[in-house]
């Protein structure tokens, strides 16, 4: 390649790199944005660094109910959600253990009109009795659908036991038994305590940085206040799994670990989870003739990670647990080869590009990194960090996993 061609290629790569913006306003609101030219659409959303972990004991599901209610706030003759859709946007709400998000995906010209509308909806949730009860009924239907999935039941019960004694010991949507107990006053209390400026971030993925000032105009109107600490949960995790529909000769088995995670090792844990999913689990379950299906899920909360593996076994056997423990120990004792590590880096690079390919996906990754690690630049720097990943780093994490006592659970037919 000629020198001039190399220079042109370098310039093209530089121009393709997204611009990253991160600043904090005087009232505490964080403004986070990535600029990528020629996007098919843009995204701007309001994220809250508080989620279901802030639910009161016995009222698990309050944050999720609030997520249901915000889009239903009145706007002229309709609701905020429909008003945004009439403008040409799509409102995408989401609640996790550590965040709430209300994102708007829309053509560029729509966002400056849609975001103030969303801001107004966030400032005062509707709490009419009929509306609250109607959304609780929908939440119960969502919960019932989850409860009918044996894999969801095992994963959720594993995580409840892994996070026993913490605010993360229940699913973001609440338990089926607690949803009916939530009242309008609970919703208002949650809103009053947590929907304050220092807990919010405007997170946007835009084709032009010049759009940011127009999107920021409504942010100073968010109520001021001091973020409240989310205390430790005193009640124990459920000891009995919900009833699931299984054949008489089959079972859903699961095993999970709870490990500490920082922003510095988040990418390395992603790599280890991918290695478990793509290499170790297929090898283990390939040896177990009873396996009908299996899953590996890495579910992060703030500062920690629940890593769970589940399988449908017919008939039930304890072989998967024994083989997985052996595989983790072997990985802790003998590091991957340079070739295996390079292949893992390439797989994770492609996986990351897939997960950040659309503006909405990238905005979600920015929001998760902000809420989890207070480092929203992580998705932008991800591939650079990945280049520094070594077999020794993975071996050290595998050693931590090997030294961490797992929790096991088996759900059989009644």
C-alpha positions in Angstrom: 0.0 0.0 0.0 1.3 3.4 -1.0 2.0 6.1 1.7 -0.8 8.3 0.4 -3.3 5.3 0.5 -2.3 4.6 4.1 -2.8 8.2 5.0 -6.3 8.2 3.3 -7.2 4.9 5.0 -6.1 6.3 8.4 -8.2 9.5 7.8 -11.3 7.3 6.9 -10.9 5.3 10.1 -10.6 8.5 12.2 -13.7 9.9 10.6 -15.6 6.7 11.4 -14.8 6.9 15.1 -17.8 8.2 17.1 -17.5 11.4 19.0 -18.2 11.1 22.7 -19.6 13.8 25.0 -20.0 13.6 28.8 -20.8 16.5 31.1 -22.7 17.2 34.3 -25.1 20.2 34.5 -25.3 22.4 37.6 -28.4 20.6 38.9 -26.6 17.2 38.7 -28.1 15.9 35.5 -25.5 14.0 33.4 -25.5 14.6 29.6 -24.0 11.7 27.6 -24.0 11.5 23.9 -22.3 9.7 21.0 -22.3 11.4 17.6 -22.2 9.1 14.5 -22.9 10.8 11.1 -25.4 9.3 8.7 -27.5 7.5 11.3 -30.8 6.0 10.0 -32.5 7.6 13.0 -31.6 9.2 16.3 -32.2 8.3 20.0 -32.5 10.5 23.0 -33.7 9.3 26.4 -33.9 10.1 30.0 -32.3 7.5 32.2 -32.6 7.1 36.0 -29.8 5.5 38.1 -32.5 3.9 40.3 -34.4 0.7 39.5 -36.2 -2.1 41.2 -33.5 -2.3 43.8 -35.2 0.7 45.4 -38.6 -1.1 45.7 -39.9 -1.3 49.3 -39.9 -4.7 51.0 -43.3 -6.4 50.2 -43.9 -3.9 47.4 -41.5 -5.4 44.8 -42.6 -4.2 41.4 -43.1 -0.6 42.3 -40.5 0.8 39.9 -41.9 -1.4 37.1 -45.4 -0.1 37.7 -44.1 3.4 37.5 -42.5 2.6 34.2 -46.0 1.4 33.0 -47.7 4.6 34.2 -45.3 7.3 32.9 -46.2 6.8 29.2 -49.9 7.0 30.1 -49.6 10.6 31.4 -52.2 12.8 29.7 -51.2 15.1 26.8 -54.1 17.1 25.3 -56.6 14.5 24.2 -54.3 11.5 24.4 -51.4 10.0 26.3 -47.7 11.0 26.2 -46.8 7.7 24.5 -49.4 8.2 21.7 -48.5 11.9 21.4 -44.8 10.9 20.8 -45.9 8.4 18.2 -48.0 11.0 16.4 -44.9 13.1 16.1 -43.2 10.1 14.5 -41.2 8.8 17.4 -41.2 5.5 19.4 -41.1 5.6 23.2 -39.2 2.6 24.6 -39.4 2.3 28.4 -37.4 -0.3 30.4 -36.7 -1.1 34.1 -33.8 -3.0 35.5 -32.5 -3.6 39.0 -30.2 -0.6 38.8 -31.9 1.7 36.2 -35.0 3.0 34.6 -35.0 4.2 31.0 -37.4 6.1 28.8 -35.8 6.3 25.3 -37.3 8.0 22.2 -36.1 6.7 18.8 -37.1 9.1 16.0 -36.1 11.1 13.0 -33.7 13.9 14.0 -36.3 16.7 13.6 -38.7 14.9 15.9 -36.5 14.6 19.0 -36.5 18.3 20.1 -40.4 18.1 20.1 -40.7 14.7 21.7 -38.2 15.1 24.6 -40.0 18.0 26.4 -43.2 16.0 26.1 -41.4 13.0 27.8 -40.0 15.3 30.4 -43.4 16.6 31.4 -44.7 13.0 31.6 -41.8 12.1 34.0 -42.5 15.0 36.4 -45.8 13.7 37.7 -47.0 10.1 37.1 -50.7 9.4 36.7 -52.1 7.6 39.8 -55.9 7.3 39.1 -57.1 4.2 40.8 -58.5 2.6 37.6 -55.3 3.2 35.7 -53.1 1.9 38.5 -55.2 -1.3 38.9 -55.3 -1.8 35.1 -51.5 -1.6 34.8 -51.1 -3.9 37.8 -53.3 -6.4 36.0 -51.0 -6.2 32.9 -48.0 -6.7 35.1 -49.5 -9.8 36.6 -50.0 -11.2 33.1 -46.4 -10.4 32.3 -45.3 -12.2 35.5 -47.5 -15.2 34.7 -45.9 -15.5 31.2 -42.5 -15.5 32.9 -43.6 -18.0 35.5 -44.6 -20.4 32.7 -41.0 -20.5 31.5 -39.0 -23.0 33.6 -35.7 -21.5 32.5 -36.8 -18.1 33.8 -38.0 -19.6 37.0 -34.6 -21.3 37.6 -32.6 -18.3 36.6 -34.7 -16.0 38.8 -34.6 -18.3 41.8 -30.9 -18.7 41.5 -30.3 -15.0 41.4 -32.7 -14.5 44.3 -30.5 -16.8 46.4 -27.2 -15.4 45.1 -28.4 -11.9 46.0 -30.1 -12.9 49.2 -29.9 -10.1 51.7 -29.4 -7.4 49.1 -31.8 -5.1 47.2 -31.3 -7.3 44.1 -32.9 -10.4 45.4 -36.1 -10.0 43.3 -36.8 -9.7 39.6 -37.3 -6.2 38.3 -41.0 -6.8 37.6 -41.7 -8.0 41.1 -43.0 -11.2 42.5 -46.5 -12.4 41.4 -47.5 -12.2 45.1 -46.3 -8.6 45.6 -47.7 -6.9 42.6 -51.3 -6.7 44.0 -50.0 -5.1 47.2 -48.6 -2.0 45.4 -50.7 1.2 45.9 -50.8 4.6 44.2 -49.1 6.0 47.4 -46.2 3.6 46.9 -45.8 4.9 43.4 -45.8 8.5 44.5 -43.4 7.8 47.3 -40.9 6.1 44.9 -41.3 9.0 42.4 -40.9 11.7 45.1 -37.7 10.1 46.5 -35.9 9.1 43.3 -37.1 11.1 40.3 -34.7 14.0 41.1 -32.1 15.7 38.9 -28.9 14.1 40.3 -30.3 10.6 39.5 -31.0 11.5 35.9 -29.0 11.4 32.7 -29.8 12.5 29.2 -28.3 9.8 26.9 -28.4 10.4 23.2 -27.0 8.9 20.0 -27.1 11.6 17.3 -25.8 12.3 13.8 -24.8 15.9 14.7 -23.6 17.3 18.0 -25.4 20.6 17.2 -28.6 18.9 18.2 -27.6 18.6 21.9 -28.4 22.1 23.0 -32.0 21.8 21.8 -32.4 18.5 23.7 -30.9 20.0 26.9 -33.3 22.9 27.2 -35.8 21.1 29.5 -33.3 19.4 31.8 -32.9 22.3 34.3 -36.6 21.9 35.2 -36.1 18.5 36.9 -36.7 18.7 40.6 -33.7 19.1 42.9 -32.9 16.8 45.8 -30.3 14.5 47.3 -30.1 10.9 46.1 -31.2 8.5 48.9 -29.2 5.3 49.7 -30.9 2.0 48.7 -30.6 0.0 52.0 -29.8 -3.7 52.3 -32.8 -6.0 52.0 -33.6 -7.7 55.3 -36.1 -10.3 54.2 -34.7 -13.7 52.9 -35.0 -14.8 49.3 -37.9 -17.2 48.5 -37.0 -20.8 49.4 -39.6 -22.5 47.2 -39.7 -22.2 43.4 -43.0 -21.5 41.7 -44.7 -24.5 40.2 -43.6 -25.2 36.6 -45.0 -27.5 33.9 -42.5 -30.3 33.3 -42.7 -34.0 32.2 -42.5 -36.5 35.1 -39.0 -37.6 34.1 -37.4 -34.3 33.4 -36.0 -31.4 35.5 -34.5 -27.9 35.0 -31.1 -27.8 36.7 -29.2 -24.6 37.3 -26.0 -23.4 39.0 -24.8 -19.8 39.5 -22.0 -17.7 40.9 -22.0 -14.2 42.4 -18.8 -12.3 41.7 -17.5 -8.7 42.2 -17.1 -6.7 39.0 -15.5 -3.3 38.4 -15.4 -1.1 35.3 -11.8 -2.2 34.9 -12.6 -5.9 34.5 -16.1 -5.7 33.0 -14.8 -6.5 29.5 -12.8 -9.5 30.8 -15.8 -10.9 32.6 -17.7 -10.5 29.3 -15.0 -12.6 27.6 -15.1 -15.3 30.3 -18.9 -15.5 30.1 -18.7 -15.8 26.3 -16.1 -18.6 26.7 -18.4 -20.4 29.0 -21.3 -20.0 26.6 -19.5 -20.8 23.4 -16.9 -23.4 24.4 -17.3 -24.9 27.9 -21.0 -25.3 28.0 -21.4 -26.9 24.6 -18.6 -29.3 25.5 -20.1 -30.2 28.9 -23.7 -30.6 27.7 -22.5 -32.5 24.6 -21.2 -35.1 27.0 -24.5 -35.3 28.9 -26.9 -37.2 26.7 -29.8 -36.2 28.8 -29.6 -32.5 27.9 -32.5 -31.2 25.8 -31.6 -27.4 26.0 -29.4 -25.1 28.0 -28.5 -21.5 28.6 -25.7 -19.3 30.0 -26.7 -15.9 31.3 -24.5 -13.1 32.8 -26.8 -10.7 34.6 -25.0 -7.6 36.1 -26.0 -5.4 38.9 -24.1 -2.4 40.3 -20.6 -3.7 41.2 -21.5 -7.4 40.9 -22.4 -10.1 38.4 -24.7 -13.1 38.6 -23.4 -15.8 36.2 -25.9 -18.6 35.8 -26.0 -21.8 33.8 -29.2 -23.9 33.4 -30.2 -27.0 31.5 -33.3 -29.1 30.8 -32.4 -32.6 31.6 -34.3 -35.7 30.7 -33.8 -37.8 32.8 -32.2 -35.8 35.6 -28.5 -36.3 36.3 -25.9 -34.5 38.4 -23.3 -34.8 35.7 -23.5 -31.2 34.4 -22.5 -29.7 37.8 -19.6 -32.1 38.2 -18.3 -31.5 34.7 -18.7 -27.7 34.9 -16.8 -27.5 38.1 -14.1 -29.5 36.5 -14.0 -27.3 33.5 -13.8 -24.1 35.6 -11.0 -25.6 37.7 -9.1 -26.6 34.6 -9.4 -23.1 33.1 -8.1 -21.7 36.4 -5.1 -24.0 36.4 -4.2 -23.8 32.7 -4.6 -20.6 30.7 -5.9 -20.5 27.2 -3.4 -20.5 24.3 -2.6 -17.3 22.4 -4.6 -18.6 19.5 -7.7 -19.4 21.7 -7.4 -15.9 23.3 -7.2 -14.2 20.0 -10.2 -16.1 18.7 -12.2 -15.1 21.9 -11.2 -11.5 21.4 -12.5 -11.6 17.8 -15.7 -13.3 18.8 -16.3 -10.7 21.5 -15.5 -7.9 19.1 -18.1 -9.1 16.6 -20.6 -9.6 19.5 -20.0 -6.1 20.7 -20.5 -4.6 17.3 -23.7 -6.6 16.9 -25.0 -5.3 20.2 -24.2 -1.7 19.4 -25.1 -1.7 15.7 -28.3 0.4 15.9 -28.6 3.8 17.6 -31.1 2.3 20.1 -28.8 -0.6 21.0 -25.8 1.7 21.5 -27.9 4.1 23.7 -28.8 1.2 25.9 -25.2 0.1 26.2 -24.2 3.7 27.2 -27.0 3.8 29.8 -26.1 0.4 31.3 -22.4 1.4 31.5 -23.4 4.7 33.3 -25.8 3.0 35.7 -23.6 0.0 36.4 -20.1 1.5 36.5 -20.6 5.3 36.3 -18.5 5.0 33.1 -20.6 5.7 30.1 -17.6 5.8 27.8 -17.1 2.0 28.3 -19.0 1.0 25.1 -17.0 3.5 23.0 -13.7 2.3 24.4 -14.7 -1.4 24.4 -12.6 -2.6 21.5 -9.6 -0.7 22.7 -9.9 -2.4 26.1 -10.5 -5.7 24.3 -7.1 -5.5 22.6 -5.4 -5.6 26.1 -7.2 -8.8 27.1 -4.7 -11.6 27.9 -5.0 -15.3 28.7 -3.5 -14.5 32.1 -6.3 -12.1 32.9 -8.9 -14.7 32.0 -7.2 -17.3 34.0 -7.2 -15.0 37.1 -11.0 -14.5 36.7 -11.5 -18.2 36.3 -9.6 -18.7 39.5 -11.9 -16.3 41.2 -14.9 -18.2 39.8 -13.4 -21.5 41.0 -12.9 -20.1 44.5 -16.4 -18.8 44.7 -19.0 -21.3 46.1 -21.8 -21.7 43.5 -25.5 -22.0 44.3 -27.3 -25.0 42.7 -31.0 -25.5 42.1 -33.1 -28.2 40.6 -36.8 -27.8 39.7 -38.7 -31.0 39.0 -42.3 -31.8 38.1 -44.8 -31.7 40.9 
